[in-house]
Amino acid sequence: MPETRDKRRRSDLDLFVMALIDSGISTPYDFQKSAGLSPGATIPALQRLLEAGSVRQGKPGSRGRTDYSITSAGRKFLKSGWRILIEDGPSGDLDADLRVALLVLWAGGKRRLATDFLQQSALKKLESIEMLEAGEENSSISSLADWYAKLRFTSAKTLLKAESAAALKMAEALPERLSAKATRTKRVAKS
């Protein structure tokens, strides 16, 4: 997939949706209920994955819910696709960066790499604060505009600090192991 920011965000979501399918979550309802992903995000992702031949759609079941499964081409993409996201570095979107870190654990089994990625995400947030501070200017002819700009700057800075701290906490909290192989083995054993 091309590396534009929009495409990149979609590829991390597409890969994450495939990982969820691989873990046993296979309907848009399950994505929302189990992972907190909105149908507005997952349904277009599933459509892209269907068109790419990465997933296949089952027949509608009870309540019209449709299960999805990964094709062999999709499994191959899932196994290696996360590497491009790691090479590109953090996107600046905390949810996307968390998805990438979890994909590294799920598909690659590399906790240290996932931890490093989230730490880089935290640093990127702090660098954004420095850029905000460097560009701060309040020289409007309106005190209302000055206050608006000042309060938005303060808010943005606070949010970036909080997201940086959150990324560091997530890096610490990553499990040692989170692998597709272990989950597939458990699913087969239950069958």
C-alpha positions in Angstrom: 0.0 0.0 0.0 1.2 3.6 -0.7 2.8 5.4 2.3 0.7 8.6 2.3 -0.5 9.4 5.8 -4.1 8.5 4.9 -3.2 5.2 3.3 -0.8 4.5 6.2 -3.6 4.9 8.8 -5.8 2.7 6.7 -3.1 0.0 6.5 -2.6 -0.1 10.2 -6.3 -0.4 10.7 -6.7 -3.0 8.0 -3.9 -5.1 9.5 -5.3 -4.8 12.9 -8.8 -5.8 11.7 -7.2 -8.9 10.2 -5.4 -9.7 13.4 -8.7 -9.4 15.3 -10.3 -11.8 12.8 -7.3 -14.1 13.3 -7.9 -13.9 17.0 -11.5 -15.1 16.7 -13.3 -11.7 16.4 -15.0 -11.9 13.1 -18.0 -9.5 12.8 -18.3 -5.7 12.8 -20.5 -6.1 16.0 -17.7 -8.1 17.6 -15.1 -5.5 16.6 -17.2 -2.8 18.4 -18.1 -4.9 21.4 -14.7 -6.6 22.0 -12.2 -4.0 20.7 -14.1 -0.7 20.8 -13.7 -0.2 17.1 -16.6 1.6 15.4 -18.5 0.1 12.5 -17.8 3.4 10.7 -14.1 2.4 10.7 -14.3 -1.4 10.4 -16.9 -1.8 7.7 -14.8 0.3 5.2 -11.7 -1.6 6.3 -13.4 -4.9 5.7 -14.5 -3.7 2.3 -10.9 -2.8 1.4 -9.7 -6.2 2.6 -12.4 -8.0 0.6 -11.5 -6.1 -2.5 -7.8 -6.9 -2.0 -8.6 -10.6 -1.5 -7.2 -10.5 2.1 -10.5 -11.7 3.8 -13.5 -13.6 2.7 -17.1 -12.9 3.7 -19.3 -15.7 5.1 -23.0 -15.9 4.8 -25.1 -13.7 7.1 -25.9 -15.5 10.3 -28.3 -14.7 13.1 -29.5 -11.1 13.2 -27.8 -10.6 9.7 -24.3 -10.6 11.1 -21.6 -11.7 8.7 -18.5 -13.5 9.7 -15.2 -12.8 8.0 -12.1 -15.0 7.7 -8.6 -14.4 6.5 -7.4 -15.8 3.1 -3.9 -17.2 2.6 -3.0 -13.9 0.9 -4.3 -12.0 3.9 -2.4 -14.2 6.3 0.8 -13.5 4.3 0.1 -9.7 4.4 -0.6 -9.9 8.2 2.6 -11.8 8.8 4.8 -9.1 7.1 2.8 -5.9 6.7 3.5 -4.6 10.1 7.2 -4.2 9.3 6.5 -1.3 6.9 4.6 0.5 9.6 7.5 0.1 12.0 10.0 1.3 9.4 7.9 4.4 8.8 7.9 5.2 12.6 5.0 6.5 14.7 2.2 8.3 12.9 1.4 10.8 15.6 -2.0 9.2 16.1 -2.0 7.4 19.5 -4.6 4.8 18.5 -2.8 4.0 15.3 0.5 3.7 17.1 -1.0 1.4 19.7 -2.4 -0.8 16.9 1.0 -1.0 15.3 2.7 -1.9 18.6 0.1 -4.7 19.1 0.5 -5.9 15.6 4.3 -6.2 16.2 3.5 -8.4 19.2 0.7 -10.4 17.5 2.3 -11.0 14.1 6.0 -10.7 15.0 6.2 -11.7 18.6 8.7 -8.8 19.2 7.9 -7.1 22.5 11.0 -5.0 22.6 10.3 -3.6 19.1 6.7 -2.8 20.2 7.9 -1.1 23.3 10.5 0.9 21.4 7.8 2.0 18.9 5.5 3.3 21.6 8.4 5.1 23.3 9.2 6.7 19.9 5.5 7.7 19.7 5.8 9.4 23.2 8.9 11.3 22.0 7.1 12.4 18.9 4.4 14.0 21.1 7.1 15.9 23.1 8.7 17.1 19.9 5.3 18.4 18.8 5.1 20.4 22.0 8.5 22.0 21.2 7.3 22.9 17.7 4.2 24.5 19.2 6.2 26.5 21.6 8.6 27.7 18.9 5.7 28.9 16.8 3.7 30.6 19.6 2.9 34.2 18.8 0.2 36.3 20.2 0.0 39.7 18.5 -3.6 40.0 17.5 -5.4 43.3 17.6 -8.2 41.5 19.5 -7.8 40.4 23.1 -10.5 37.8 22.4 -8.5 36.3 19.6 -5.3 36.4 21.8 -7.1 34.5 24.6 -8.6 32.0 22.3 -5.1 31.3 20.7 -3.5 31.1 24.2 -6.0 28.7 25.6 -5.9 26.5 22.5 -2.1 26.4 22.8 -2.3 25.5 26.4 -4.9 22.8 25.7 -2.9 21.3 22.8 0.3 21.2 24.9 -1.6 19.5 27.8 -3.1 16.9 25.5 0.3 16.2 23.9 1.9 15.7 27.3 -0.9 13.4 28.4 -0.7 11.4 25.1 3.1 11.1 25.6 2.6 9.8 29.1 -0.1 7.4 27.9 2.2 6.0 25.2 5.0 5.4 27.8 2.5 3.7 30.1 1.3 1.5 27.3 4.8 0.5 26.4 5.4 -0.6 30.0 2.1 -2.5 30.1 2.6 -4.5 26.9 2.4 -8.3 27.6 5.5 -10.4 27.2 3.7 -12.6 24.6 0.8 -11.9 22.3 0.9 -14.2 19.3 -1.3 -15.3 16.6 0.1 -18.8 16.8 -0.8 -19.3 20.5 -4.4 -18.1 19.8 -4.9 -20.3 16.8 -3.6 -23.3 18.9 -6.2 -22.4 21.6 -9.0 -22.1 19.1 -8.2 -25.5 17.5 -8.0 -27.1 20.9 -11.5 -25.8 21.8 -13.0 -27.1 18.6 
